[in-house]
Amino acid sequence: MKRHRTIALSILLCVSAGTALAGSPATAAPPAAAFQRADDAVVRAVERTAHPLRTTEPGGPDGDLRALDRVVGDARVVGMGEATHGSHEFFALKQRVFRHLVRERGFRTYALEAPWSTGLRLNDYLLHGKGDPRRIMREDFQDSYLLWNTREYLSLIQWMRSWNLAHPGDPVRFLGDDVAYAGPDLYDRVLDYTRRAHPALLSELTALYRDLRPTGPAGPYLREYVTRPLAERQERSARAARALDLLRARRPAPGREAAEAHRWAVRNALAIRQTAGQYAFDLTRQDGIAAAMRYRDGVMADNTAWWQETTGDKILLSAHNGHIGYRSADPANYPTTQGAVLHDRLGSRYVTIGLSFHHGTFNGTRAEDPLLDANVRRFGVTAAPGGNEDTLDRVRHRDYLIDLRTAPAPARDWLRTPRQALDYGTAYPAPQHPVALARHYDALIHLHTVRASDRLPAGEGG
């Protein structure tokens, strides 16, 4: 039971669609021999509709991304996935796509599978030059989010800041939509607002938030929190909910500015409640794991949709393939996806683009190791014969985009049939589940090869 509990808790913390509960009834991928290699007609059909990419690196001409514009259409939120959480090309390509969407399609927010509180800190830097992005990343990208502390993400933040300096009246923003961590700055925002606007409520909210606000580094806090008894975690969640209800019930002072300040304070209190609620499930049970994952993806979708509705921004949403797609490849552990919830809420205004690769390397940890900097290592994988990537890599283009909605026969049927797919989050090895590409995504970008991302050394930039 102790090992079962440890594995279950690690699943909840892993920013990973590729980690599954040991002993769970999740369907394992059939052996590679079970998949027949697609015939040449399928490859030729994919090739006819494929649009080659000039590069994955940001900068330079972007005429090759016109096909992406047709995929995006009138979408307000575009989900862009990744097949690992630790490969350079996925991160670099997303920056390249975001730059293009900002310049050509009016997108203004980059959303990441990262804490809401971290997003606010990075957004303060982008909008006001407040803080040091290296320090923010070093402090907040720990444990569950360790693999985001990379030069690729630092480069993205630096480009976004340079855009805002050049376009002060038309800024870009950063959103963290995830739920595993609520940093101390988030509690300070809520309590500072309460001190100014509703001082009579301050002592009660401070008491309700006792022992919830982190007082040390993020990683140890996260690892310690999930080891607490279920009853204690549920009691903390109830206190966070009570604090939210009390603040929500207060009326703001007259005026638009006061109403806006109240709206954001309530949303920040909701983010605290969301994080506490994420740990209020019984993580020793299979149904508790499934419920926690349903909750998590629902929260990420709600945060993204609220941000879009509140700011009016078009959003590029970055997450694992398993989050941004319309279907879960592992419904026993992940009953629904962020993409499915966003599609229900936004309809055709949500578009999803999966990413795949044939072979390469990525950063991660062994499945049994905690997410510590010292445990990160480089893993290499290659597509299974007969799997999705095996066929996609037979197309003559090295890297390319395909609109899965308009693929001609016989590629259409092939793309709608489940086949093994490379799928890794933070952990290796991980169960590989069949994916029917055209049922999960609107479009797909296939890359021939990827390499491990460039991690920032611990303490760099301090």
C-alpha positions in Angstrom: 0.0 0.0 0.0 2.8 2.4 0.8 4.4 1.9 -2.7 0.9 2.2 -4.3 0.3 5.5 -2.4 3.7 6.8 -3.4 3.1 6.0 -7.1 -0.4 7.6 -6.9 0.9 10.8 -5.4 3.7 11.0 -8.0 1.1 10.8 -10.8 -0.8 13.7 -9.4 2.3 15.8 -9.2 3.8 14.8 -12.6 3.1 17.3 -15.3 2.6 14.2 -17.5 0.1 12.5 -19.6 2.5 9.6 -20.0 2.6 8.4 -16.4 0.1 5.8 -15.3 -0.9 4.2 -12.1 0.9 0.9 -11.6 -1.6 -2.0 -11.5 -4.4 0.2 -12.9 -6.8 -1.2 -15.5 -5.5 1.2 -18.1 -5.2 -0.5 -21.5 -1.6 -1.1 -22.5 -0.5 -0.5 -26.0 -0.5 -3.7 -28.1 2.9 -5.0 -29.1 4.5 -3.4 -32.1 3.8 -6.5 -34.1 0.1 -5.9 -33.7 0.3 -2.9 -36.0 0.7 -3.5 -39.7 2.9 -1.0 -41.5 0.8 1.3 -43.7 1.0 0.8 -47.4 2.6 3.3 -49.8 -0.8 4.7 -50.8 -1.3 6.0 -47.3 2.1 7.6 -47.3 1.5 9.2 -50.7 -1.9 10.6 -49.5 -0.3 12.1 -46.4 2.4 13.6 -48.6 -0.1 15.2 -50.9 -1.6 17.2 -48.0 1.6 17.8 -46.0 3.1 21.3 -45.8 6.8 21.3 -45.1 8.3 23.5 -42.4 11.4 25.5 -43.0 12.7 25.2 -39.4 11.6 24.7 -35.9 13.7 27.6 -34.7 12.2 31.0 -34.0 13.2 33.9 -36.2 13.6 34.3 -40.0 10.9 34.1 -42.7 7.6 32.5 -41.8 6.0 32.0 -45.1 5.9 28.3 -44.5 3.4 28.9 -41.6 0.6 30.1 -43.9 -0.8 26.6 -43.9 -1.0 26.9 -40.1 -3.0 30.1 -40.5 -5.7 28.1 -42.4 -5.8 25.6 -39.6 -6.1 28.3 -36.9 -8.9 30.1 -38.8 -11.1 32.1 -36.4 -10.0 30.2 -33.2 -9.7 32.1 -30.0 -7.7 29.4 -28.3 -5.2 27.1 -30.1 -3.9 24.1 -28.2 -0.4 23.1 -29.2 0.8 19.8 -27.8 4.1 18.0 -27.3 5.0 14.3 -27.2 7.6 14.9 -24.4 8.1 17.5 -21.8 11.8 17.8 -22.4 12.7 18.2 -26.0 14.2 21.4 -27.5 12.3 21.3 -30.9 8.9 21.3 -29.3 9.6 24.4 -27.1 11.4 26.2 -29.9 8.7 25.5 -32.5 6.0 26.8 -30.1 7.9 30.0 -29.7 8.2 30.3 -33.5 4.5 29.7 -33.9 3.6 32.1 -31.2 5.7 34.9 -32.7 3.9 34.3 -36.0 0.5 34.3 -34.4 1.3 37.5 -32.5 2.4 39.3 -35.7 0.0 37.9 -38.2 -3.1 36.7 -36.3 -3.4 39.0 -33.3 -2.7 36.5 -30.6 -1.6 38.1 -27.3 -1.3 35.4 -24.6 1.0 32.4 -24.3 -0.6 29.9 -21.8 1.5 27.1 -20.3 0.8 24.1 -18.2 2.3 25.9 -15.2 0.9 27.3 -11.9 -1.5 30.3 -12.0 0.8 32.1 -9.5 3.8 31.6 -11.7 2.0 33.0 -14.6 1.1 36.1 -12.7 4.7 36.6 -11.6 6.0 36.2 -15.2 3.2 38.5 -16.5 4.3 41.2 -14.1 7.7 41.0 -15.6 6.4 41.1 -19.1 4.1 44.1 -18.5 6.0 46.1 -15.9 9.6 44.7 -15.9 9.0 43.6 -12.3 11.4 40.8 -11.1 13.9 38.6 -12.8 12.5 35.8 -15.0 15.5 33.6 -14.2 14.8 33.8 -10.5 11.0 33.3 -11.0 11.7 30.2 -13.1 14.2 28.9 -10.7 11.9 29.4 -7.7 8.7 28.2 -9.2 9.7 25.6 -11.8 10.5 22.9 -9.3 9.2 19.3 -8.8 6.1 19.0 -11.0 7.3 21.9 -13.2 11.1 21.2 -13.1 11.4 20.6 -16.9 10.1 24.1 -17.7 13.3 25.7 -16.3 15.0 25.8 -19.7 16.8 28.2 -21.9 14.0 27.8 -24.5 11.4 29.1 -22.1 13.7 31.9 -20.9 14.2 32.8 -24.6 10.4 33.0 -25.0 9.9 35.2 -22.0 12.7 37.5 -23.2 11.2 37.8 -26.6 7.8 38.6 -25.1 9.3 41.3 -23.0 11.1 42.8 -26.0 7.7 42.9 -27.8 6.1 44.8 -24.9 8.9 47.3 -24.8 8.4 47.9 -28.5 4.6 47.9 -28.3 3.6 49.3 -24.9 0.0 49.8 -26.0 -0.4 46.3 -27.3 1.2 43.9 -24.9 1.5 40.2 -24.9 0.8 38.2 -21.7 1.7 35.0 -20.0 -0.9 32.6 -18.4 -0.2 29.7 -16.1 -3.3 27.6 -16.1 -2.3 24.6 -14.0 -3.2 23.7 -10.4 -0.5 21.8 -8.6 1.1 24.8 -6.8 -0.1 28.1 -5.5 2.9 30.2 -4.6 3.2 32.6 -1.6 2.8 35.6 -3.9 -0.7 34.5 -4.7 -1.7 34.5 -1.0 -0.1 37.9 -0.7 -2.1 39.3 -3.6 -5.4 38.2 -2.0 -4.6 39.4 1.5 -3.1 42.7 0.2 -6.4 43.4 -1.7 -8.4 42.4 1.4 -6.4 44.7 3.6 -7.1 47.6 1.3 -10.7 46.9 0.3 -12.2 44.8 3.1 -10.1 45.3 6.2 -12.7 43.8 8.5 -12.3 40.5 6.7 -8.5 40.4 6.9 -8.1 38.5 10.1 -10.5 35.8 9.2 -8.9 35.2 5.8 -5.5 35.1 7.3 -6.6 32.5 9.8 -8.3 30.4 7.0 -5.0 30.5 5.0 -2.9 29.4 7.9 -0.4 26.6 7.0 -1.6 26.8 3.3 0.7 29.5 2.2 4.2 28.1 1.3 7.0 29.3 3.5 9.9 27.6 1.8 11.0 26.3 -1.6 8.3 25.0 -3.9 9.6 21.5 -4.4 9.8 20.4 -0.8 6.5 22.1 -0.1 4.8 20.1 -2.8 6.4 16.8 -1.8 5.5 17.3 1.9 1.9 18.5 1.2 0.8 15.3 -0.6 2.0 13.1 2.2 -0.4 14.6 4.7 -3.4 12.5 5.7 -6.4 12.8 3.4 -8.6 14.3 6.2 -6.1 17.1 6.7 -5.9 17.9 3.0 -9.7 17.9 2.8 -9.9 20.2 5.8 -7.4 22.6 4.2 -9.4 22.5 1.0 -12.6 23.4 2.9 -10.8 26.4 4.5 -9.7 27.6 1.1 -13.2 27.3 -0.2 -14.6 29.2 2.8 -12.1 32.0 2.2 -13.2 32.2 -1.4 -16.9 32.4 -0.5 -16.3 35.2 2.0 -14.3 37.3 -0.5 -16.8 36.6 -3.3 -19.7 37.7 -1.1 -18.2 41.2 -0.5 -19.3 44.0 -2.8 -16.5 46.1 -4.4 -16.5 49.9 -3.9 -18.2 51.9 -6.7 -16.2 52.4 -9.9 -14.8 50.3 -12.7 -11.3 50.1 -11.2 -12.6 48.8 -7.9 -14.7 46.2 -9.6 -11.8 45.0 -11.7 -9.6 44.7 -8.6 -12.3 42.7 -6.9 -12.7 40.4 -9.9 -9.0 39.6 -10.0 -8.8 39.1 -6.2 -11.7 36.6 -6.3 -10.0 34.8 -9.2 -6.8 34.6 -7.3 -8.6 33.2 -4.3 -10.3 30.7 -6.6 -6.8 29.6 -7.8 -5.8 29.0 -4.2 -9.0 27.0 -3.7 -8.3 25.0 -6.9 -4.9 24.0 -5.7 -6.2 22.9 -2.3 -9.0 21.0 -4.0 -6.6 19.2 -6.3 -5.1 17.4 -3.2 -8.5 16.7 -1.5 -9.0 13.4 -3.5 -8.2 9.9 -2.1 -5.0 9.2 -4.1 -4.7 5.7 -2.8 -7.6 4.6 -4.9 -7.9 4.2 -8.7 -11.2 6.2 -8.8 -9.6 8.9 -6.7 -6.7 9.2 -9.2 -9.2 9.4 -12.1 -11.3 12.0 -10.3 -8.2 14.1 -9.5 -7.1 14.1 -13.2 -10.7 15.0 -14.4 -10.6 17.9 -11.9 -7.2 19.0 -13.0 -7.9 19.2 -16.7 -11.3 20.8 -16.0 -9.6 23.5 -13.9 -6.9 24.1 -16.6 -9.7 24.5 -19.2 -11.7 26.9 -17.0 -8.7 29.0 -16.2 -7.8 29.3 -19.9 -11.4 30.1 -20.9 -11.8 32.7 -18.1 -8.6 34.4 -19.2 -9.7 34.6 -22.8 -13.1 36.0 -21.9 -11.6 38.5 -19.4 -8.7 39.8 -21.5 -10.2 39.2 -24.9 -6.8 37.8 -26.0 -6.4 35.1 -28.5 -4.3 32.4 -26.7 -1.7 29.8 -27.8 -2.1 27.1 -25.2 1.0 24.9 -24.6 0.6 21.5 -22.9 1.2 17.9 -23.4 -0.6 16.1 -26.3 -2.6 14.3 -23.7 -4.1 17.5 -22.4 -4.8 19.6 -25.5 -6.4 16.8 -27.6 -10.1 16.0 -27.7 -9.8 12.5 -26.4 -7.8 10.7 -23.7 -5.5 7.9 -24.7 -5.7 6.5 -21.1 -9.3 7.0 -20.0 -8.9 4.8 -16.9 -6.5 7.4 -15.4 -7.4 10.5 -17.4 -11.2 10.4 -18.0 -11.3 13.7 -19.9 -8.9 16.2 -21.3 -8.5 20.0 -21.2 -9.0 20.0 -24.9 -12.4 18.3 -24.6 -13.6 20.7 -22.0 -12.4 23.7 -24.0 -14.2 22.3 -27.1 -17.4 21.9 -25.2 -17.1 25.5 -24.0 -15.7 27.2 -27.1 -16.8 25.0 -30.0 -15.0 25.8 -33.2 -13.2 28.6 -31.5 -10.9 26.0 -30.0 -8.4 24.3 -32.4 -5.9 21.6 -31.4 -2.5 20.8 -33.0 -0.7 17.7 -31.9 3.1 17.2 -32.2 4.9 14.0 -33.0 8.5 12.9 -33.7 10.1 9.8 -35.1 13.2 9.5 -32.8 15.3 11.6 -30.5 16.1 12.5 -26.9 14.3 14.2 -24.1 14.9 15.2 -20.5 13.1 13.3 -17.7 13.4 11.2 -14.6 13.2 7.5 -14.1 9.6 6.5 -13.2 10.6 5.6 -9.7 12.7 8.7 -9.0 11.3 11.9 -7.4 11.4 15.1 -9.6 14.6 16.5 -8.4 17.2 18.4 -10.4 19.8 15.7 -9.6 17.5 13.0 -11.0 17.0 14.5 -14.4 18.7 12.5 -17.2 18.5 12.2 -21.0 16.5 9.4 -22.6 16.4 8.3 -26.2 13.5 6.7 -28.0 12.5 5.6 -31.5 9.1 5.0 -33.1 7.8 1.5 -33.0 7.4 -0.3 -36.4 3.8 0.1 -37.6 3.1 3.0 -35.1 1.9 6.4 -36.1 5.3 8.0 -36.3 6.8 5.1 -38.3 4.4 5.9 -41.1 4.5 9.7 -40.8 8.3 9.6 -41.1 8.1 7.9 -44.5 6.8 11.2 -46.0 9.5 12.9 -48.0 9.5 16.1 -45.9 11.7 16.2 -42.8 9.3 18.3 -40.7 5.7 19.1 -41.8 2.2 20.2 -40.9 -0.9 18.2 -41.9 -4.5 19.3 -41.5 -6.1 16.1 -40.3 -9.6 17.4 -41.1 -9.0 17.5 -44.8 -6.7 14.5 -45.4 -7.6 12.6 -48.5 -8.4 8.9 -48.7 -6.8 6.5 -47.9 -4.9 8.6 -45.3 -8.3 9.6 -43.8 -9.1 6.1 -42.6 -5.6 5.5 -41.4 -5.5 8.7 -39.4 -8.7 7.7 -37.6 -7.4 4.3 -36.5 -5.7 4.0 -33.1 -2.0 3.1 -33.3 0.9 3.2 -31.0 2.3 6.7 -30.5 5.4 8.0 -28.7 4.1 9.7 -25.6 6.3 10.8 -22.6 5.8 13.4 -19.9 8.3 13.7 -17.1 8.9 10.0 -16.5 10.6 7.2 -18.4 9.6 4.5 -19.0 5.9 5.1 -19.4 3.0 3.1 -20.8 2.4 3.8 -24.5 -1.2 4.0 -25.5 -2.8 3.8 -29.0 -3.8 7.2 -30.5 -6.1 7.8 -33.4 -4.6 11.1 -34.6 -7.5 12.5 -36.5 -9.9 11.8 -33.6 -7.5 13.6 -31.1 -6.4 16.6 -33.0 -7.4 19.0 -35.8 -3.9 19.1 -37.2 -0.5 17.5 -36.6 3.1 18.7 -36.9 5.5 15.8 -37.3 9.2 16.3 -36.7 11.8 13.8 -37.9 14.0 14.1 -34.8 14.2 16.0 -31.5 17.0 16.5 -28.9 16.8 17.1 -25.2 16.0 20.7 -24.1 18.6 23.0 -22.7 18.1 23.1 -19.0 19.1 26.1 -16.9 21.5 24.8 -14.2 20.2 25.0 -10.7 21.0 28.4 -9.2 21.8 30.1 -12.6 20.9 33.7 -12.7 20.7 34.1 -8.9 
